[in-house]
Amino acid sequence: SSPGTLRCSLATIHTSPFIGDNMLKADGFDEAIIGMADDIATSGQRLIYDANKCINILIKDHGMSELEAIEYFDYNVSGAYVGDTTPIWLYPYEDEE
């Protein structure tokens, strides 16, 4: 698939009966889900994804270079706000001591 073809399927976010009625899930990134968060501002829950794992999925499964995957993820996935239950994209903290 080309990046243009991916744009529709990977940026699509939907509800899933398996993870809760009100949580949204990003298609194609199940392996990058690392947890859920209680959002006190909305009294709801949001899925948490490891952003680096999402980028690696784009590289591995869709043949993107690292730069292509980062740009695609930033613009089409983590940049897609669809309301209060939009997933959280976590970049794990790494102490550089």
Solvent accessible surface area in square Angstrom, and as a share of the most:
residue,aa,sasa,rsa
1,S,111,0.72
2,S,61,0.39
3,P,66,0.41
4,G,49,0.47
5,T,88,0.51
6,L,7,0.04
7,R,111,0.40
8,C,103,0.62
9,S,60,0.39
10,L,8,0.04
11,A,30,0.24
12,T,64,0.37
13,I,29,0.15
14,H,71,0.32
15,T,76,0.44
16,S,9,0.06
17,P,112,0.71
18,F,188,0.78
19,I,44,0.22
20,G,30,0.29
21,D,116,0.60
22,N,107,0.55
23,M,5,0.02
24,L,22,0.11
25,K,37,0.16
26,A,1,0.00
27,D,40,0.21
28,G,48,0.46
29,F,0,0.00
30,D,78,0.40
31,E,132,0.59
32,A,0,0.00
33,I,54,0.27
34,I,80,0.40
35,G,27,0.26
36,M,109,0.49
37,A,26,0.20
38,D,109,0.56
39,D,24,0.13
40,I,166,0.84
41,A,94,0.73
42,T,51,0.30
43,S,108,0.70
44,G,22,0.21
45,Q,74,0.33
46,R,55,0.20
47,L,4,0.02
48,I,33,0.17
49,Y,0,0.00
50,D,13,0.07
51,A,0,0.00
52,N,62,0.32
53,K,92,0.39
54,C,0,0.00
55,I,15,0.08
56,N,87,0.44
57,I,11,0.06
58,L,0,0.00
59,I,58,0.29
60,K,138,0.59
61,D,83,0.43
62,H,53,0.23
63,G,69,0.66
64,M,9,0.04
65,S,57,0.37
66,E,115,0.51
67,L,118,0.59
68,E,86,0.38
69,A,0,0.00
70,I,61,0.31
71,E,100,0.45
72,Y,12,0.05
73,F,0,0.00
74,D,68,0.35
75,Y,166,0.63
76,N,15,0.08
77,V,2,0.01
78,S,35,0.22
79,G,52,0.50
80,A,26,0.20
81,Y,152,0.58
82,V,81,0.47
83,G,24,0.23
84,D,83,0.43
85,T,30,0.18
86,T,6,0.04
87,P,3,0.02
88,I,53,0.27
89,W,35,0.12
90,L,74,0.37
91,Y,115,0.44
92,P,52,0.32
93,Y,188,0.72
94,E,127,0.57
95,D,87,0.45
96,E,165,0.74
97,E,192,0.86
